[in-house]
Amino acid sequence: MWNANDFCDADSGFDYIFGMMNAIYGAKFINHWQDVDPMLVRETWKKYLGRFLTYKPSLDFALEKLGKDFPPSAIAFRDLCNQGPHIPTKEIKQIVKQSTEAEKQAALEAQEKAKKWLEKHKWNKNVPL
């Protein structure tokens, strides 16, 4: 079932998982990225995780499945997210046009006219249908 509280934007999802992995792995995690452009890391993880970064239950599932020794790559984290809960889609309500009384009456009149025409011409094989 779709729940708005389960969703966030991709930047918030990235900040969340990196904050959690920072807390889990400590200095080992921080030092792992010291020679890499932070924007490159962010954009790469956003690319590989895609929609998973917007769905908190997937992120939490992957965080729970992390190995104890080393932070995962973006691809490994995505694979963990893939094993987690399905990302639900929000139901889109459609507006259905309701016919007016005049439109209903016009449709009935057209139907009656067509029936009369068919009755009149049903035995005449020269009149195309």
C-alpha positions in Angstrom: 0.0 0.0 0.0 1.3 3.5 -0.9 2.2 5.6 2.1 3.6 9.2 1.6 5.7 8.9 4.7 7.8 6.1 3.1 9.0 8.4 0.3 11.6 11.2 0.1 13.6 12.9 -2.6 16.8 11.3 -3.9 19.1 13.8 -2.2 17.5 13.1 1.2 17.8 9.4 0.6 21.5 9.7 -0.3 22.1 11.9 2.8 20.3 9.3 4.9 22.2 6.3 3.8 25.6 8.0 3.9 24.8 9.4 7.4 23.9 5.9 8.5 26.9 4.2 6.9 29.1 6.9 8.5 27.7 6.0 11.9 28.0 2.2 11.2 31.6 2.2 9.7 33.0 5.3 11.3 36.5 6.5 10.2 36.8 3.6 7.7 33.9 5.0 5.8 35.0 8.6 5.9 38.6 7.7 4.8 37.2 5.5 2.0 36.0 8.7 0.1 38.8 11.2 1.1 40.4 11.3 -2.4 37.1 11.3 -4.4 35.1 14.3 -5.4 32.0 14.4 -3.2 29.8 15.5 -6.1 31.0 12.6 -8.2 30.2 10.1 -5.3 26.7 11.7 -4.9 25.9 11.6 -8.6 27.2 8.1 -9.1 25.2 6.7 -6.2 22.1 8.6 -7.4 22.6 7.1 -10.8 23.0 3.5 -9.6 20.4 3.5 -6.9 17.8 5.5 -8.9 14.3 5.2 -7.4 15.6 3.2 -4.4 16.9 6.5 -3.0 13.3 7.8 -2.8 11.9 4.8 -0.9 12.8 4.6 2.8 11.8 1.0 3.4 14.2 -0.2 0.6 17.0 1.9 2.1 16.4 0.6 5.6 16.2 -3.0 4.3 19.6 -2.6 2.6 21.1 -0.9 5.7 20.0 -3.8 7.8 21.7 -6.3 5.4 25.1 -4.5 5.3 28.2 -6.5 5.9 30.1 -5.7 9.1 33.6 -5.2 7.6 33.4 -2.8 4.7 31.1 -0.2 3.1 29.4 -1.5 0.0 29.8 0.0 -3.5 26.8 1.7 -5.1 26.1 -1.4 -7.1 26.3 -3.7 -4.1 23.9 -1.4 -2.2 21.5 -1.4 -5.1 21.6 -5.2 -5.1 20.6 -5.2 -1.5 17.8 -2.7 -2.2 16.6 -5.1 -5.0 16.2 -7.8 -2.4 14.0 -5.6 -0.3 10.4 -4.5 -0.4 8.7 -3.6 -3.7 8.3 0.1 -4.3 4.6 0.7 -4.6 3.1 3.1 -7.1 0.6 5.7 -6.1 -2.9 5.2 -7.4 -3.8 7.8 -9.9 -7.5 8.8 -9.7 -9.0 9.6 -13.0 -11.8 12.1 -13.6 -14.5 10.4 -15.7 -16.7 12.8 -17.7 -20.4 12.4 -17.0 -22.8 12.9 -19.9 -25.2 15.7 -19.5 -29.0 15.1 -19.9 -28.8 16.8 -23.3 -26.0 14.5 -24.4 -27.9 11.4 -23.2 -31.0 12.5 -25.0 -29.0 13.2 -28.2 -27.5 9.8 -28.0 -30.9 8.1 -27.6 -32.3 10.1 -30.6 -29.3 9.1 -32.7 -29.8 5.4 -31.7 -33.5 5.5 -32.6 -32.7 7.2 -35.9 -30.1 4.5 -36.7 -32.6 1.7 -35.8 -35.3 3.1 -38.1 -32.8 3.5 -40.9 -31.7 -0.1 -40.5 -35.3 -1.4 -40.4 -36.1 0.5 -43.5 -33.0 -0.7 -45.5 -32.4 -4.2 -44.1 -33.7 -6.0 -47.1 -32.3 -3.6 -49.7 -29.0 -5.1 -50.7 -28.0 -2.1 -52.8 -27.7 0.2 -49.7 -24.2 -0.1 -48.1 -24.1 -0.5 -44.4 
